[in-house]
Amino acid sequence: MKTYTYSQARNRLAGLLEEAKHEEVIIRRRRGDRFAIIPKPSGCRSPFDVPGVSKGITRRELLAAIRESRSRPGKSRRQA
């Protein structure tokens, strides 16, 4: 962990951000306030990347329920 003054940080912000990728960087103000710069994990996630739900149903039971719902007469499916 490295500590820089506010003036030092302002003058070399780009380098400081690169350094913060590898270790925590502290910026100290004249009054003694201290701030940490730490990297935030990348937000490049798929919208389909969601946690699963365990309902205690087997794959076979799930596929059977899907087939049954698709074979029911009544509602017409939209055609592509």
N, C-alpha and C positions, 0 to 999 in steps of 0.2 A: 504494500500500500504506500503510495507516494502522496505527499501533501504539497500543494502549490498555493501561493497567494492569489487573490482575485486578479491582480494585475498580470501576474505570470500566466494565469489561465486564460485571460482575455487575449493576450498576445499570441498564444500558441494553442488555440482551441482545437483546431483540426488534429494536431499531433496528440493532444490530450485525449480526444475521443478515440483515436486509434489505440492509445495506451490503455484506455479503460476497457477495451475488448479482452485484455489479458489479466488485468488486476484492478482492484478498486482504486479510484483516484479521489482524493479529498481536496476541496477548495476552501481556503480559510479567508474570511473577511477580516478587516481591521478590528472590528468590535468583538471578534472571537467566534462569530457564527461559523459553523462548519457544514459543508454540503458534500455528499458522496455522489460520484458518478459511477454507475454500474450498468453494464449492458442489459438491455431488455431482450428477452427471447423474440426471435423472429415471428411475426404474425402471419406468415405464409401458410395458412392451413386451408384445407379444402372445406367448403361448407358441408360436405358429406362426412367429415371426420367427427362423428359424434359418439359418445359412449354407448355401449350396448345395454340392452335391458334383458335381464334374465327372468324368464317366465316359466321355466320348467317344462318346456315343450320341445319335443324332438324335431329333428329336421323332417322326418317322415310325416309326422302329424301336421307340421306347418304346410308342407307341400300338398297334403291331402285336403287341408282346409282351403288352400288357394284354388286347387282344381275344382272342388265342390262349388265354391263361390262363382267361378267362371262358367260352370255348366248350368247354373240356375236359369230357367226361362223367365221372361218378364221384362227386365230392363235391357234395352239394347245398348251395346257398347258403341262408343264413337268410332267411326271408321277413319283410318289415317289417310 
